[in-house]
Amino acid sequence: MESQKVLDAKGLACPMPVVKTKKEMDTLSTGDILEIHATDSGAESDMAAWAKTSGHELLHQEKEGDILKFWIKKK
Amino acid sequence: MIQAMQAKEIAQKVMNQEELFILDVRNTEDYNDWKIEGRSVESMNKPYFEMLDGVEDVITHLPANRELVVVCAKEGSAKFVAEQLAEKMQREIFYLEGGMKSWSEHLEPVKIGDLDGGGEVYQFVRLGKGCLSYIIRSGTEGALIDPLRLTDQYEAFAEEIGVNVLHLIDTHLHADHISGGRKLAEKYGGTYYLPPKDAEDVQFSYTPLEDGRVVTFGEDQVNIRVFYSPGHTIGSTSLIVNEEYLFTGDILFLDSIGRPDLAGLAEDWVGDLRTTLYSRYKELDQNLKVLPAHFSKLHELDETGRVVAQLGDLYEENHGLNIEDEHEFRRVVTENLPPQPNAYQEIRETNMGKRTPDGEEQTEMEIGPNRCSIS
């Protein structure tokens, strides 16, 4: 999937994957897509829940080995 | 400033009914599924990712004068939130060290009592999951009933009271937690007992826990009488210690009864469960004190944190023992059961020796609430 930016949050423990995602998101423009790679298992449900409460759209998420990948579209 | 609070401290506060306020910052789904509870505990949920712009909104909901503990899955997010709260509120804020993982794994030992002929009974309360296990002491020898995989906690306690745990007994093949029986038997050079009817597929050698067998051990000659009581599983077996205590495993709890479906055979085993609860146990001495392998609600703990009741009292008060009609009983124990425990199939296979998950996998398999009773 196309994305404007890729955030590498691999190796970071909770809460940092979501904290960094939010910071990165703040620098993007509406409609931009941020791709996030994380390894903390907590991110799997938290990223979706955060996107929902913050109004951004989680377009897709998948697991590749130990790496969790997310594509989130900025509102 | 922020300070760590250990699971043990929270467990003692819950048992001593000291006031505590918990801010649980996990996502709402996890919170609703399973959380820290206690009669003196008040908790609220606010996911950490809803506080990335600041904690001002939540502060208005927090009590000013009570100890405040922030809790998350592991501890990182709790520290993150606790730091912000401490700064804004200018007070001390605690976070749960090791998160809900350590809460799930903590065992709190309480003494049940002395045996008439000498010897003692201790109960290990796993508050985070509702599991109960027991050490029976006879001089310098010990028996451990329904041991959990958290073997270092038993070892530390056994050392403290000076016993060698030589008898490791599982009342049935567990589906909600991984047994520590085999590991401890190896460690102490002891014997691991398992009911043979639950052990048909196990991949290791064990000593069969056969009906009528009496295990006598230690300087105080404590005796454990094996009493077959199927229904939760086909092998489920009770233990009668010195004709004073009845260890019921997952067959009978203080406020509920066992469920017959965790090995996939509810329809087959409901008859066994009925016979055990309405005949076999009824013929026992009603003064026996019941010690189950689980509690499901906190009110089952008495004011000192123990879970124990007389068999005769349970026949008066426990709804599961007072369903006269057999069809109604069948319906209650097979329909509308709560969800099965997390990863229960994998846990059973691990307890049979068919799987050998690593430490982290074991933790994941056991996470979440206990669901071995029918309600």
Boltz contact constraints between the chains, C-beta under 6 A:
constraints:
  - contact:
      token1: [A, 13]
      token2: [B, 76]
      max_distance: 6.0
  - contact:
      token1: [A, 14]
      token2: [B, 76]
      max_distance: 6.0
  - contact:
      token1: [A, 14]
      token2: [B, 77]
      max_distance: 6.0
  - contact:
      token1: [A, 15]
      token2: [B, 48]
      max_distance: 6.0
  - contact:
      token1: [A, 15]
      token2: [B, 76]
      max_distance: 6.0
  - contact:
      token1: [A, 15]
      token2: [B, 77]
      max_distance: 6.0
  - contact:
      token1: [A, 15]
      token2: [B, 80]
      max_distance: 6.0
  - contact:
      token1: [A, 18]
      token2: [B, 49]
      max_distance: 6.0
  - contact:
      token1: [A, 22]
      token2: [B, 52]
      max_distance: 6.0
  - contact:
      token1: [A, 42]
      token2: [B, 73]
      max_distance: 6.0
  - contact:
      token1: [A, 45]
      token2: [B, 27]
      max_distance: 6.0
  - contact:
      token1: [A, 46]
      token2: [B, 27]
      max_distance: 6.0
  - contact:
      token1: [A, 46]
      token2: [B, 49]
      max_distance: 6.0
  - contact:
      token1: [A, 49]
      token2: [B, 27]
      max_distance: 6.0
  - contact:
      token1: [A, 50]
      token2: [B, 49]
      max_distance: 6.0
  - contact:
      token1: [A, 53]
      token2: [B, 50]
      max_distance: 6.0
